[in-house]
Amino acid sequence: MILTDKIKHQYDVWQGDEKSKRTALDGVSIDVAEGEFLAILGANGSGKSTLAKHLNVLLLPDEGVVLVDGKDTADEKHLWEIRTTVGMVFQNPDNQIIGTSVEEDVAFGPENRNMEPSAIKEKVADSLRAVGLLSKRKVSPYRLSGGQKQRVAVAGVLAADSKCIVLDEPTAMLDPVSRRELMDVIQKLHEDGRTIILITHHTDEAALADRLILMDHGHIAAQGTPAELFADPELLRRIRMDIPPVTELAMMLSDAGVTGDDGTVLTKGELIARIMEEGRNASSGTGHREGTAGKKDDDCTISVSPAVGPVLEVKDLHFTYSKGEINETPVLKGVSFSLHEGECIGLIGTSGAGKTTLAKNLNGLLKAGSGDVLYSGESIYRKGYKLSGLRKEVGLVFQNPETQLFCKTVLDDVMFGPRKMGMTDEEALASAKEALSVVDIGEEYHGISPMDLSGGQKRRVALAGVLAMKPSVLILDEPAAGLDPGMKTEIFNIIEKTRRENGTAVILVSHEMEDIVRYCDRVMLMADGTIKLEGTPEEVFTQVDAVREFGADVPAVTDLMYDLRKAGLPLERLAVTAADAADEITAAVRAGKGGGR
Amino acid sequence: MRDITIGQYYPADSMIHSLDPRSKLMAVLLYIVALFLVKNPLWYIVFLIITVAEFRLAKVPFRFFLKGLKPIIILLVFTFVFRTLATPGEVLAEFWIFEVTREGLIKGAQLASRIALMIVEASLLGYTTTPKEMSDGLAQAFRPMQKIGLPVDEMSVMVMIAFRFIPVMLEEANDLMDAQASRGVEFENCSVFTKMKNVFSLLMPLFIGSIERSSELAMAMEARGYSADRPRSRMEPLVYCRNDKAVYTFSALFLAAAIALRIAGLL
């Protein structure tokens, strides 16, 4: 249905006043069959979005041909036909919704095609039903969650009668629950016979596709079924991608001899079936259970010294937006916790649970209605307390901080905070240079405009802007959102380094449970304005039912073990890391075999 | 900053909500013209009664009645005080260099209530008309202007997008302020001059943000088949119904009565 033949595409790139060409696509040929579910996986800047834009004539190739249903996209007379055939859903939900109500937005496509009012109404209702948002049709998009907005965008494409839907990183800005809902909708559409092209850097999403294309630096690195490609961890690592957690666990189990090693495992269901099969087969086990997987690696654990007293302490904090007005909304309803030097706390919960509001209370951007925040044992609400001093010590990095860069040069931007905090120019300069070297931005970038940097570099510069103030507490709101696995690791390495070298305490707000497990000593689950669960990642995430009840999610391996237990495997305890999970499952399967004899 | 009344639609199932936006626009226009014909402030009571009745008909809760006035309260007070003190005439009271005159009081009350009624009536239009209806209504009303080259359809899409993005942009501005405050910028406890300077530094990222946003939005619109050169249809084309005729008749009679009374010197 869609065919590209050796397409090339170049962009103009500006660095200062110098223009240069960057090749985004270099001879890419793909062939998409009708009704296929194709995933295109690749790191940021690998050319996957550029490829997507070629498929419905938002871009034309410099060289090569794109054919949709046999029609050349370069031929202007096919333009509208092709755009009807191939619909697109973009990454940022806010920048693709045009209507001021849900139904208006979905009607936009059919209206552009000059359809009859009654036909439009029918289309709108059908499409909204398909994505499960019919009841919200009169609501303003502003009132919807990110996941709902993306479903509206999908409905908009459906209403335009598109046979093929191209989704360009549609889940990059969503929490786990919304992400799953959207993926369910996508799979349903595929089952209904629509052609799906999903662009992503989440390997677990790509695993659901019929076929997979791996992109790297404008080339196709490999293509095949997910099972074929995920069998080769080296290949994935080379294009800076992760292995899906379930596949990783399956590999560990087959290495340990618990399951056979015939073919790559992609889904939870498959792995569960395989393990249960082994559990039932009372065949000869290989017997030894040496710790192949080992314990949780202790590299990241940084000594926490509770003897000194907490650096930040929150006592029964209440906060309400628009207090005393009609639209009064209580957001924090009694939050208490303490944070020690060098500690990393993960803060999880659905969008709207109050995580960002809590963060803003901690550096005095918002003032709580009641309760107290103590920094180094001193109340920040005390009369005469200097909030500017507090903001230097409690550094806050907002979501997508790269959009907040505003100075002329990179160095100026990083020096901005330290200067405002009362450092002299020399001190600020020294501090800024140090911060830039921590985030690995070389001297050659110091003098250029932040606008000329790549996405990942911008994010690191924004982080440096806060690090340069040398905060003793660092609050990060989704620091890795929208980044590919490689860049994500870079960001977390910077945070780890700061923690280790300066004893900075960290609060990490994240939707990625695997990251929380990996980097946090403690987890707090927020829901409905209070902290519902608290403890080590293991203590919290193994309470699967409770975590779900409060709208959050558990790591993929924990989820799998939970289902295994339900399927009848006598697991002693649930684990949160792939290594621990492999150990537990191995033990349970072998014990089962022993008992069977 | 988050509470702006523009485009604050109040959903309800009422006769006023279901009116054609063009009728509502026309009615509000005639109401305002009539307001300006009135000289004796006592007549404003009639206008007030009509407006209250409209709110009841529209099923909009009464607390919204005054909500629209909140942002302009200073303007109203200032208008009243200034007019009261600055109009020469029969002196009622005196203090320092000021004189309160009978004429002044009347003038002040007249001006302030005129503005207040105008705002309340216009806000009712906002409560009962979705931005989409409003832009469609305006587009239809200006349709004849298309002959002289006014791009009416494009303008109506522009208005719709503006309504859609007002809250988004406000939120973005708030986020930027928070981010800069976290890096040591003061927005509250500082002089007006510094405050202005600090607000100015928000403009740059806000500007860049909206450029990026608009190019992404333009792309999304194009991908969905939008083109200024192609005819578009409407999911809900505007059609007049019986109530609309009644509204036109009533507004016309109302204005005619106001003109007649004005000529007779009774207003």
HADDOCK unambig.tbl for C-alpha pairs under 7 A between the chains (distance, minus, plus):
assign (segid A and resid 56 and name CA) (segid B and resid 223 and name CA) 6.99 0.50 0.50
assign (segid A and resid 58 and name CA) (segid B and resid 223 and name CA) 6.83 0.50 0.50
assign (segid A and resid 80 and name CA) (segid B and resid 225 and name CA) 6.38 0.50 0.50
assign (segid A and resid 83 and name CA) (segid B and resid 223 and name CA) 6.19 0.50 0.50
assign (segid A and resid 83 and name CA) (segid B and resid 224 and name CA) 6.88 0.50 0.50
assign (segid A and resid 83 and name CA) (segid B and resid 225 and name CA) 6.30 0.50 0.50
assign (segid A and resid 87 and name CA) (segid B and resid 223 and name CA) 6.83 0.50 0.50
assign (segid A and resid 87 and name CA) (segid B and resid 224 and name CA) 6.90 0.50 0.50
assign (segid A and resid 88 and name CA) (segid B and resid 223 and name CA) 6.58 0.50 0.50
assign (segid A and resid 95 and name CA) (segid B and resid 213 and name CA) 5.99 0.50 0.50
assign (segid A and resid 95 and name CA) (segid B and resid 216 and name CA) 6.11 0.50 0.50
assign (segid A and resid 95 and name CA) (segid B and resid 217 and name CA) 5.12 0.50 0.50
assign (segid A and resid 96 and name CA) (segid B and resid 217 and name CA) 5.39 0.50 0.50
assign (segid A and resid 96 and name CA) (segid B and resid 220 and name CA) 5.32 0.50 0.50
assign (segid A and resid 98 and name CA) (segid B and resid 161 and name CA) 6.13 0.50 0.50
assign (segid A and resid 98 and name CA) (segid B and resid 164 and name CA) 6.86 0.50 0.50
assign (segid A and resid 99 and name CA) (segid B and resid 164 and name CA) 6.69 0.50 0.50
assign (segid A and resid 100 and name CA) (segid B and resid 131 and name CA) 6.99 0.50 0.50
assign (segid A and resid 100 and name CA) (segid B and resid 132 and name CA) 6.80 0.50 0.50
assign (segid A and resid 100 and name CA) (segid B and resid 164 and name CA) 5.19 0.50 0.50
assign (segid A and resid 107 and name CA) (segid B and resid 235 and name CA) 6.54 0.50 0.50
assign (segid A and resid 109 and name CA) (segid B and resid 224 and name CA) 5.31 0.50 0.50
assign (segid A and resid 109 and name CA) (segid B and resid 225 and name CA) 6.26 0.50 0.50
assign (segid A and resid 111 and name CA) (segid B and resid 232 and name CA) 5.38 0.50 0.50
assign (segid A and resid 111 and name CA) (segid B and resid 233 and name CA) 4.78 0.50 0.50
assign (segid A and resid 111 and name CA) (segid B and resid 234 and name CA) 5.62 0.50 0.50
assign (segid A and resid 111 and name CA) (segid B and resid 235 and name CA) 6.69 0.50 0.50
assign (segid A and resid 112 and name CA) (segid B and resid 225 and name CA) 5.87 0.50 0.50
assign (segid A and resid 112 and name CA) (segid B and resid 226 and name CA) 5.47 0.50 0.50
assign (segid A and resid 112 and name CA) (segid B and resid 232 and name CA) 4.86 0.50 0.50
assign (segid A and resid 112 and name CA) (segid B and resid 233 and name CA) 6.71 0.50 0.50
assign (segid A and resid 113 and name CA) (segid B and resid 232 and name CA) 6.44 0.50 0.50
assign (segid A and resid 114 and name CA) (segid B and resid 231 and name CA) 6.34 0.50 0.50
assign (segid A and resid 114 and name CA) (segid B and resid 232 and name CA) 4.65 0.50 0.50
assign (segid A and resid 114 and name CA) (segid B and resid 233 and name CA) 4.40 0.50 0.50
assign (segid A and resid 115 and name CA) (segid B and resid 233 and name CA) 6.06 0.50 0.50
assign (segid A and resid 116 and name CA) (segid B and resid 233 and name CA) 6.96 0.50 0.50
assign (segid A and resid 117 and name CA) (segid B and resid 234 and name CA) 6.08 0.50 0.50
assign (segid A and resid 117 and name CA) (segid B and resid 235 and name CA) 4.50 0.50 0.50
assign (segid A and resid 117 and name CA) (segid B and resid 236 and name CA) 6.21 0.50 0.50
assign (segid A and resid 120 and name CA) (segid B and resid 235 and name CA) 5.71 0.50 0.50
assign (segid A and resid 121 and name CA) (segid B and resid 235 and name CA) 6.30 0.50 0.50
assign (segid A and resid 365 and name CA) (segid B and resid 178 and name CA) 6.77 0.50 0.50
assign (segid A and resid 388 and name CA) (segid B and resid 184 and name CA) 5.98 0.50 0.50
assign (segid A and resid 391 and name CA) (segid B and resid 182 and name CA) 5.67 0.50 0.50
assign (segid A and resid 391 and name CA) (segid B and resid 183 and name CA) 6.88 0.50 0.50
assign (segid A and resid 391 and name CA) (segid B and resid 184 and name CA) 6.68 0.50 0.50
assign (segid A and resid 395 and name CA) (segid B and resid 182 and name CA) 6.92 0.50 0.50
assign (segid A and resid 396 and name CA) (segid B and resid 182 and name CA) 6.34 0.50 0.50
assign (segid A and resid 398 and name CA) (segid B and resid 179 and name CA) 6.78 0.50 0.50
assign (segid A and resid 403 and name CA) (segid B and resid 205 and name CA) 6.78 0.50 0.50
assign (segid A and resid 403 and name CA) (segid B and resid 209 and name CA) 6.84 0.50 0.50
assign (segid A and resid 404 and name CA) (segid B and resid 176 and name CA) 6.30 0.50 0.50
assign (segid A and resid 404 and name CA) (segid B and resid 205 and name CA) 6.04 0.50 0.50
assign (segid A and resid 405 and name CA) (segid B and resid 205 and name CA) 6.67 0.50 0.50
assign (segid A and resid 406 and name CA) (segid B and resid 204 and name CA) 6.21 0.50 0.50
assign (segid A and resid 406 and name CA) (segid B and resid 205 and name CA) 5.45 0.50 0.50
assign (segid A and resid 417 and name CA) (segid B and resid 183 and name CA) 4.70 0.50 0.50
assign (segid A and resid 417 and name CA) (segid B and resid 184 and name CA) 5.98 0.50 0.50
assign (segid A and resid 420 and name CA) (segid B and resid 184 and name CA) 5.14 0.50 0.50
assign (segid A and resid 420 and name CA) (segid B and resid 185 and name CA) 6.60 0.50 0.50
assign (segid A and resid 421 and name CA) (segid B and resid 184 and name CA) 5.74 0.50 0.50
